[in-house]
Amino acid sequence: MASKTHPEPNNSFLVEISQIEQSINDIQKNISLIKNLQDQLLISTSAYQARSFASQRDDLLNSTRTLLINVKDRIKKIEYENTRIPSTNPEFGLRKQRHQYLKEKFTNILDDYRGLEDQYMRQHMERLARQYRVVNPEATEAEISDYLSNPSNEPVFQTALLRSGEAREALAEVQKRHEDIKQIEATITELAQLFQEMQLQVEAQDEVLVAVEENVDVTLIKTEKAEEDHNNNENNASASTVTVTKSFSPTPTVASAASPSKTVSTALPSKT
């Protein structure tokens, strides 16, 4: 099992990289399908077809959004893990290189997707503007801008619609297209946020934690070595003490025949 400061084994890491790359490829396919459906929406003349295309497009938008968030989180997780291992780790170079590759590929996809939705929104707005000019040829740019802000509430357009036999259906279509624009705007905002998050580095505090953990490892090694040296010194000191004690053990004092007989005490003087 991988430790807190070291990544999973190489095989597991490569499997994760492969899965993330496959998800990015799935996102790319979804974006192509979304583009095709939006192109059909722009040229559709049948309300039924438009609803069908819009429904398919909405499903793809939701599934793609889920994939985008998932991939972003997984790439950021790898980045976070990379900051928590020392550069001397055998896997560090590979992990850093693969992370950078996935990050660049993912941010390019985000950029392409955002460009696609920007273009679709402009085309959508142009179509609504043309509809307004048909109804009100003398409209100023300010009036058109107001209409595009909320087309279903534009009095002039509603009056013209009421003169036609398909007023309700046409008004519902205008409202639906306006909802599309709001949805596109929300998608573009989310893509911009994801792009910004991908550009942010892992918090500097995480890098400090890595340095602290590395220092702790070094300190533990030094502490263990110091304890070992200390124990060795204690053992050596004990051995020396035994030797000294034996060398300097007091021996009985023998009185010479010429000296008066005296009793010599070998006991240490007591402390008072």
Buried (B, 14 or more C-beta within 10 A) or exposed (E): EEEEBEBBEEEEBEEBBEEBBEBBEBBBEBBEEBBBBBEBBBEBEEBEEBBBBBEBBBEBBEEBBEBBEEBBEBBBEBBEBBBBBEEEBEBBEBBBEBBEEBBEBBBEBBEBBBEBBEEBBEBBBEBBBEBBBEBBEEBEEEBBEBBBEEBBEBEEBBEBBEEEEEBEEBBBBBBBBBEBBEBBEEBBEBBEEBBEBBEEEBEEEBEEBBEEBBEEEEEEEEEEEEEEEEEEEEEEEEEEEEEEEEEEEEEEEEEEEEEEEEEEEEEEEEEE
